[in-house]
Amino acid sequence: MKKSSIGIFLVVISIILINGCAQVVSPSGGKKDTLAATIVKTFPKNQSLNFKGQEVEIYFNEFIKVDNLQQQLLVTPNIEGVYETKIYPKGVRIKFEKPLQENTTYSLNFRNTFKDITESNVSKNVRLVFSTGNKIDSLKIDGNVKNIMENKPILDVLVGLYKLSDTLKPQKNKPYYFTKTDSSGNFNIENVAAGRYKLYAFLDNNNNLLYNIDKEMIGFIKEPIEINSNRSFKNIPITKIEILSNKVLKTNSTANYYNIQYSRGIKKVKIDFKKSSDSLVYQQIENREIRLFNINQNSMDTLKVTLTLTDSLDRAYKHDQKVKFKPKSKKDVNTKDAFEFSTAPENGQDIDIEEVGYRFKFSKPISKVDFSKIIFKSDTIKVIEFKEKDYKWNNDKTELILKKRVVKPKERISVEILKNAFFSIENDTNRIMKNVHEIRDAEKYGIISGEVKNPNKKGFIVQLLDEKYNKVEEVVNIERYKFTFVKAGIYFVRVIVDENRNARWDFGDVDKNELPESIIFSKEKIKLKQNFEMSGYDFVIE
């Protein structure tokens, strides 16, 4: 009995040890494995001809991990239907749902799919090429893609070749051949058949091989491509093209406000009321939002209004809107938004009234202002006289701007806003405020300058950008440009070739086969220090 128990115990221990030994684990100690798994067998063999099957297999010399096969694998030409995969310890099998095309060269590019099980070393450039006919197509194209607005390469841009047709649209047709760019923006499509194609490159964010208008960046080669030898395409520019018209995204109302939110930014707005008695004050409170105010608290009926908007590209959008405020309840007595205002420059920032100006920005339109309660003082002592005509309002009276030549103070300017200087349309009034600003000193800034050589007299825009590619300043059609009073930092200069002279950059139109206007960048970033002039940033417009 005792011997039987010992025997059973030894059998159980043996089973546990055997199962434990079956697990694949990284070996401890010893020299680190730096070699990736290599291919030992494929079906069909690489470069095979007259393949008629619907399954392919690939096997390695060691255990592997298969990472995001559906995302990584690029099969060209594009296949009909889907495929199934089965993963083995040392390989993978792929079964196509539908038969492959006859007399066609297929390329399976696995990119970074396979890694060894021990150190995750990536097996790079794993490709399987075969033909369903009696020859292997061997032509190829390569090139690179860049973000035109930042002059930077982009990873994982889909670059596709499309067979020419009268109905070709990348938003409706999938590419025949395609690949994706690496981190340097480079691409390479191999085993291409001779023929005429159209090339598009776009960020396929949802991996459906279709261009998503207004959401994905895109670029293209304008003319059809004749491929009868290897071709190269450098610096294909891609950008986001916004061609869809504006629309109302949503509305919301309270007893005091009716807000309309749009899909696109608004440059200006005009509202027509069906009845003059229905007229309401309105303002643009955000880049894409309009607010109407229920000032008299008696607008309980539904009002019919017509809004005409202009977006940043000067495209008009006109629509009718029914406006209805919620009935006012007891809890709505104190539900008005707070009245806020700010200044530019902010308190403590330096100033030059003539060049920098002074700006008051309000959270609500202003109904009344007492200019005598806005007091500017030179060197905090002597009052600087400004009259009402020296100020300028924006369209909805939410910004008050002062920009005027004055005798330059020696040290500083103070700005005092007394109580009841401003009243909003909801009868809010301002808080007391006092700002002090040092006079802008040229020695604390730098200068960036250059020349634009423009023999063909095209329109152009010179833009100064910060290191995040935000626009700091721009000048239009000035050949010898100079950006003054630039803060120390890192900058770029770019020149937009303004072909139609509309003083803005046009991003083109895919459906109309119109390319974006060209952009030229300075060759290197500009590291500007205080009291330095960085010159010689010259450009040539062909």
Secondary structure, 3 states (H helix, E strand, C coil): CHHHHHHHHHHHHHHHHHHHHHCCCCCCCCCCCCCCCCEEEEECCCCECCCCCCEEEEEECCCEEECCHHHHCEEECCCCCCEEEEEECCEEEEEECCCCCCCCEEEEECCCCEEECCCCCECCCCEEEEECCCCCCCEEEEEEEEECCCCEECCCCEEEEEECCCCCCCCCCCCCEEEECCCCCEEEEEEECCEEEEEEEECCCCCCCCCCCCCCEEEECCCCEEECCCEEEEEEEEEECCCCCCCEEEEEECCCEEEEEECCCCCEEEEEECCHHHCCCEEEEECCEEEEECCCCCCCCCEEEEEEEECCCCCEEEEEEEECCCCCCHHHCCCCCCCCEEEECCCCCCECCCCCCEEEEECCCEEEECHHHEEEEECCCEEECCCHHHEEECCCCCEEEECCCCCCCCCEEEEEECCCCEEECCCCECCCEEEEEEECCHHHCEEEEEEEECCCCCEEEEEEEECCCCEEEEEECCCEEEEEEECCEEEEEEEEEECCCCCCCCCCECCCCECCCCEEECCCCEEECCCCEECCCCEECC
